[in-house]
Amino acid sequence: MKIMREVAVAAPVAGCLWGFLDFVWIKYLPFPVGGLGNSVAAWAVAAFLFAYGTRWTLLRGIVAAVVMLVVAVPSYYVAAALIQDDAWSNAVSTVAFAWMGLAVVAGVLFGAGGVVARTPGRLRLAALALPAAVLLAEMAVDLGRFGDPNYRTGEIWSYAVVLAVLAVVVTVVVAKTWRDRVIASACAVPLSAAGHLLMITTAFGPG
């Protein structure tokens, strides 16, 4: 019961903070670093790290990650309304609910990944690769925009570098030994290919 109370409190609070700070990040930090605020991968990594940093069971970690990301969506729009006078109704719009649906999917996958990554077992190293994999998948989507007149070449390159650096940093942080870091990095490559295929079949692909 104590753990469930922790989840019930920590997940919504984390979601409110993440959504609010995400908007502030986008609004006040320059591109390409500021672009991470609009990054699907960054939100997925946040869910992973939230579950990874706790001692909750698999089910509780998944629930907590889902709640965090779902709450973060309206929190983002509330921040936009408070800071730049956007419409409050955006928090309950069709777009917001679509993002909440995606938040559920990301929360399940990366919440589970965060728990498995700190649990001894055969899947631990593959789970450690998930943050880098999703960042590299988004980098591949970004690089696929070369030649699109809607995107500047310099911006594509700079954002790709930010994603690649973040992939390395998060792997170094979550993997505790250099052996684990090397193996997780190797696992991230095929996983990122799968993630890239998924992204380009959705609205997150090039264009």
Secondary structure, DSSP 8 states (H G I E B T S, - for coil): -HHHHHHHHHHHHHHHHHHHHHHHHHHHS-TTGGGGGG-HHHHHHHHHHHHHTS---HHHHHHHHHHHHHHHHHHHHHHHHHHH---GGGGGSHHHHHHHHHHHHHHHHHHHHHHHHTS-STTHHHHHTHHHHHHHHHHHHHHTTTT-TTS-HHHHHHHHHHHHHHHHHHHHHH--SHHHHHHHHHHHHHHHHHHHHHHHTSTTS--
